[in-house]
Amino acid sequence: MTKMLKKDQKGFTLIELMIVVAIIGILAAIAIPNFLQYQLKSKTAEAKTNLGAIKTSQEAYRAEQDAYLPCAANPAAAITAGKRTWDAGGGFATIGFAPAGDVYYQYAVAVTAPAAATPPTFSATATGDLDADGTNAVFTMTDAGALTGPVPATAF
């Protein structure tokens, strides 16, 4: 009678469980780096969007004041990985730009004074260390709308 009970028992063997654990480990080894890569790509969208908004704000300011306004680095804190709180000053409030919340990048605007018979120009930059490797990614947008970056070139 005890032999019959053993034949009717159902369940998984140790080998079957070890195979399932191995398969899950292989899938995780493939999925996690891809997930981190997609996460970095999504964070770069902040820089592109905010630089476009800064360009729009600078053009509106120039239409009213006939000049671009240089803006100090904001947030003023050192560039680190992670989000930082946007500061109220730095010239960005004057041109009417403020991001919708905390930011991954530090933003600044440099203005070149016009020479004789040339219009003024500006260059807005977004600098951030998204992956905490000590290397900053830098995006740049000019008054002509040319967007470059990230510099140094990374695998985004």
Secondary structure, DSSP 8 states (H G I E B T S, - for coil): -HHHHHHH-----HHHHHHHHHHHHHHHHHHHHHHHHHHHHHHHHHHHHHHHHHHHHHHHHHHHHSS---EEEES-S---SS-B---S-TTHHHHT---SS-BSSEEEEEEE---TT---EEEEEEEE-TTSSS--EEEEEETT--EEEEES----
